[in-house]
């Protein structure tokens, strides 16, 4: 919500695979906002989804389409179950919605960033800014790309700010 006042007549489109979080988001929607219960992946169809439960904080923010590995070691208070969810590529979502450009993409997908990049080349080419999670050293999810690899996967993108576990990036195709 903090970003909303910074934009003129924006459209906010959220993707949330966890049913519990999806229901919470739906209750807070306002004009210009929409949410879909999907996962972003490198293919369209269905994929495994590992919803999480933080037993200490009652938080559900670590669910992923990638199997949790290191996450279980470093955060034992978080448990995971297994489900299946409809998934689409970022390119498919962009095409379905008819978006000609994306001003800002917030990519918080718990280790599936490689999948989003792989299935989102066309959408990323028309995206100006992106905030992307980027684990610096430890693979928390099976097959997770770490920060150096993510940066290498995004040629033409410039890191504007490194927040440790998140990167604010700018697509150099666009003049600042």
N, C-alpha and C positions, 0 to 999 in steps of 0.2 A: 504493500500500500504506500510505502514511502516514496516510491518512484512515480506514482500517478500524477502528482502536481507538476512534475517536470515535463510532461508531454501535453501537446495540444490535441484534443479529441482522439485519444489513442484507442486502439483495440488491444485488449489483453487476452491472450489465448493460453490457457494452461493445460498441461497434460499431466494427469495423476493416475498411476496404476493401482494404488492402494485404495480399496473401497472405503475404508474408514476416513482417510484424508480427503478423498473425493467428496464424500458427503459433507464434510466440514466446509470445504471450499464452496460447494454449491449453495450453501446457506448464506454465504457472504458476497455472492455475485451482485454486481451493480451494472448499470448501463455501460456498454462497451466491453464487457467481460464475458468470457465463456470458458468452460472447462470440459475436457473429454476424458473419459476413463479408458486410457490406452497406455502403452509403453512405447517409447521410441527405441527402435532396434535397427539392425542392418538389413532387415527383410520385412515384408508384409505378411501377416497371417496371425499365428499364435506363438507364444513363447512362454517358457517357465518364468515365474516371478516369485521372488523370495521376500514376502512381506516381513517386516521386523516389528519387534516389541521391546522397548527399553523398559526393563522391569523396575528400574530406580526412578525414572522421570516420567514414565507412562508416555513416552515419545514414540512416534512411528516414522522416523525420518531416515532410516537406513535401508529401506527396501530396494531391491535391485533385480534386474533380469540376469545379472551375473551371480554365480554361486558365491556366497560369502566364504572367504578363506581366512586371511589375516585379520579380518574384522572380528571374527570369533575369538581370536587370541588376544587382541588388544582391547576389546570391549566385551568381556564375558557377560556383562549385564544385559546385553542385547541378544535376543533369541530370534530365530528365523523359522518360518514354516515354508511350505512350497505350494504354489498355486499355478494357474495358467491365466494368461491375459492376452487380449488382442494387442497386436503390435503393428506399427507402421514405421516406415522410414521417415526421416525429416523431409525428404524430397516428396514423398507421397502426401504427407500432411500439408505441406506448402501448396502442392498442386490442388488437392481437394478443397482447400480454403480459398484458392485463387489469389494468394498473396504475391504481389509483384516485387515487394521488397520486405525486409525485416529490419527494423531500426535497432532493436536490442533483443538478443536471445540470452536467456538465463538458463544455463544448462547444469542442472543439479540432479544427475542421474546415477549417482552411486556406482562408479566403476564401469559404466556402459558408455563412456565418452567416445571410445574407439568406434563403437557401433553407430553412434549418432553421426560421427564424422564420415564413416564409410558409407552410410546410407543417406547422407545429406549434402553431397558435393554441390548440387545445383542450388539448394537453399542457402548454403553457406556463402556461395558466390554472390548472393544478393542480400547478405546480412552486413550491416555496418559495424555493430559492436556486439561482443559476446562476453558474458561472465561464465567461466567454465571451471568446474571443480577439477583440481589437478593435484593428486597425491604426489608429494615430492619423492618419497623413498620406499614406501612399503605398499605392496600389492594387497589391498584389503578384499578384493573380489577377484575370482578366477579370470585371468586374461585381461585384467585392467591395465591400461596404458598409463605409465607414470608421467610426471610433468615433462621431462625432456622429450619423450616420445610424442606426447600430445602436441607440443610446440612444433616438432619436426613434421607432424602430420598436417599442419596448417600453414603451408607456404603462402606468403603474402600477408599473413596476419602478424601484427606487432603487439607485443606485450606492453600495455600501458601501465599496469600496476600488478605486482605480484603480492598477493595477500597471504602467502604461505601455502594455503590449501585451495586457493581460488586464484584465477587469473582474469584480469580485465583485459580484453584484447580488442584491437581495432583492425578492420579489414583495410589494408592500405590501398585497395582499389578506389576507395572513397576519399576525397579531400577532406581534411579535418576542418 
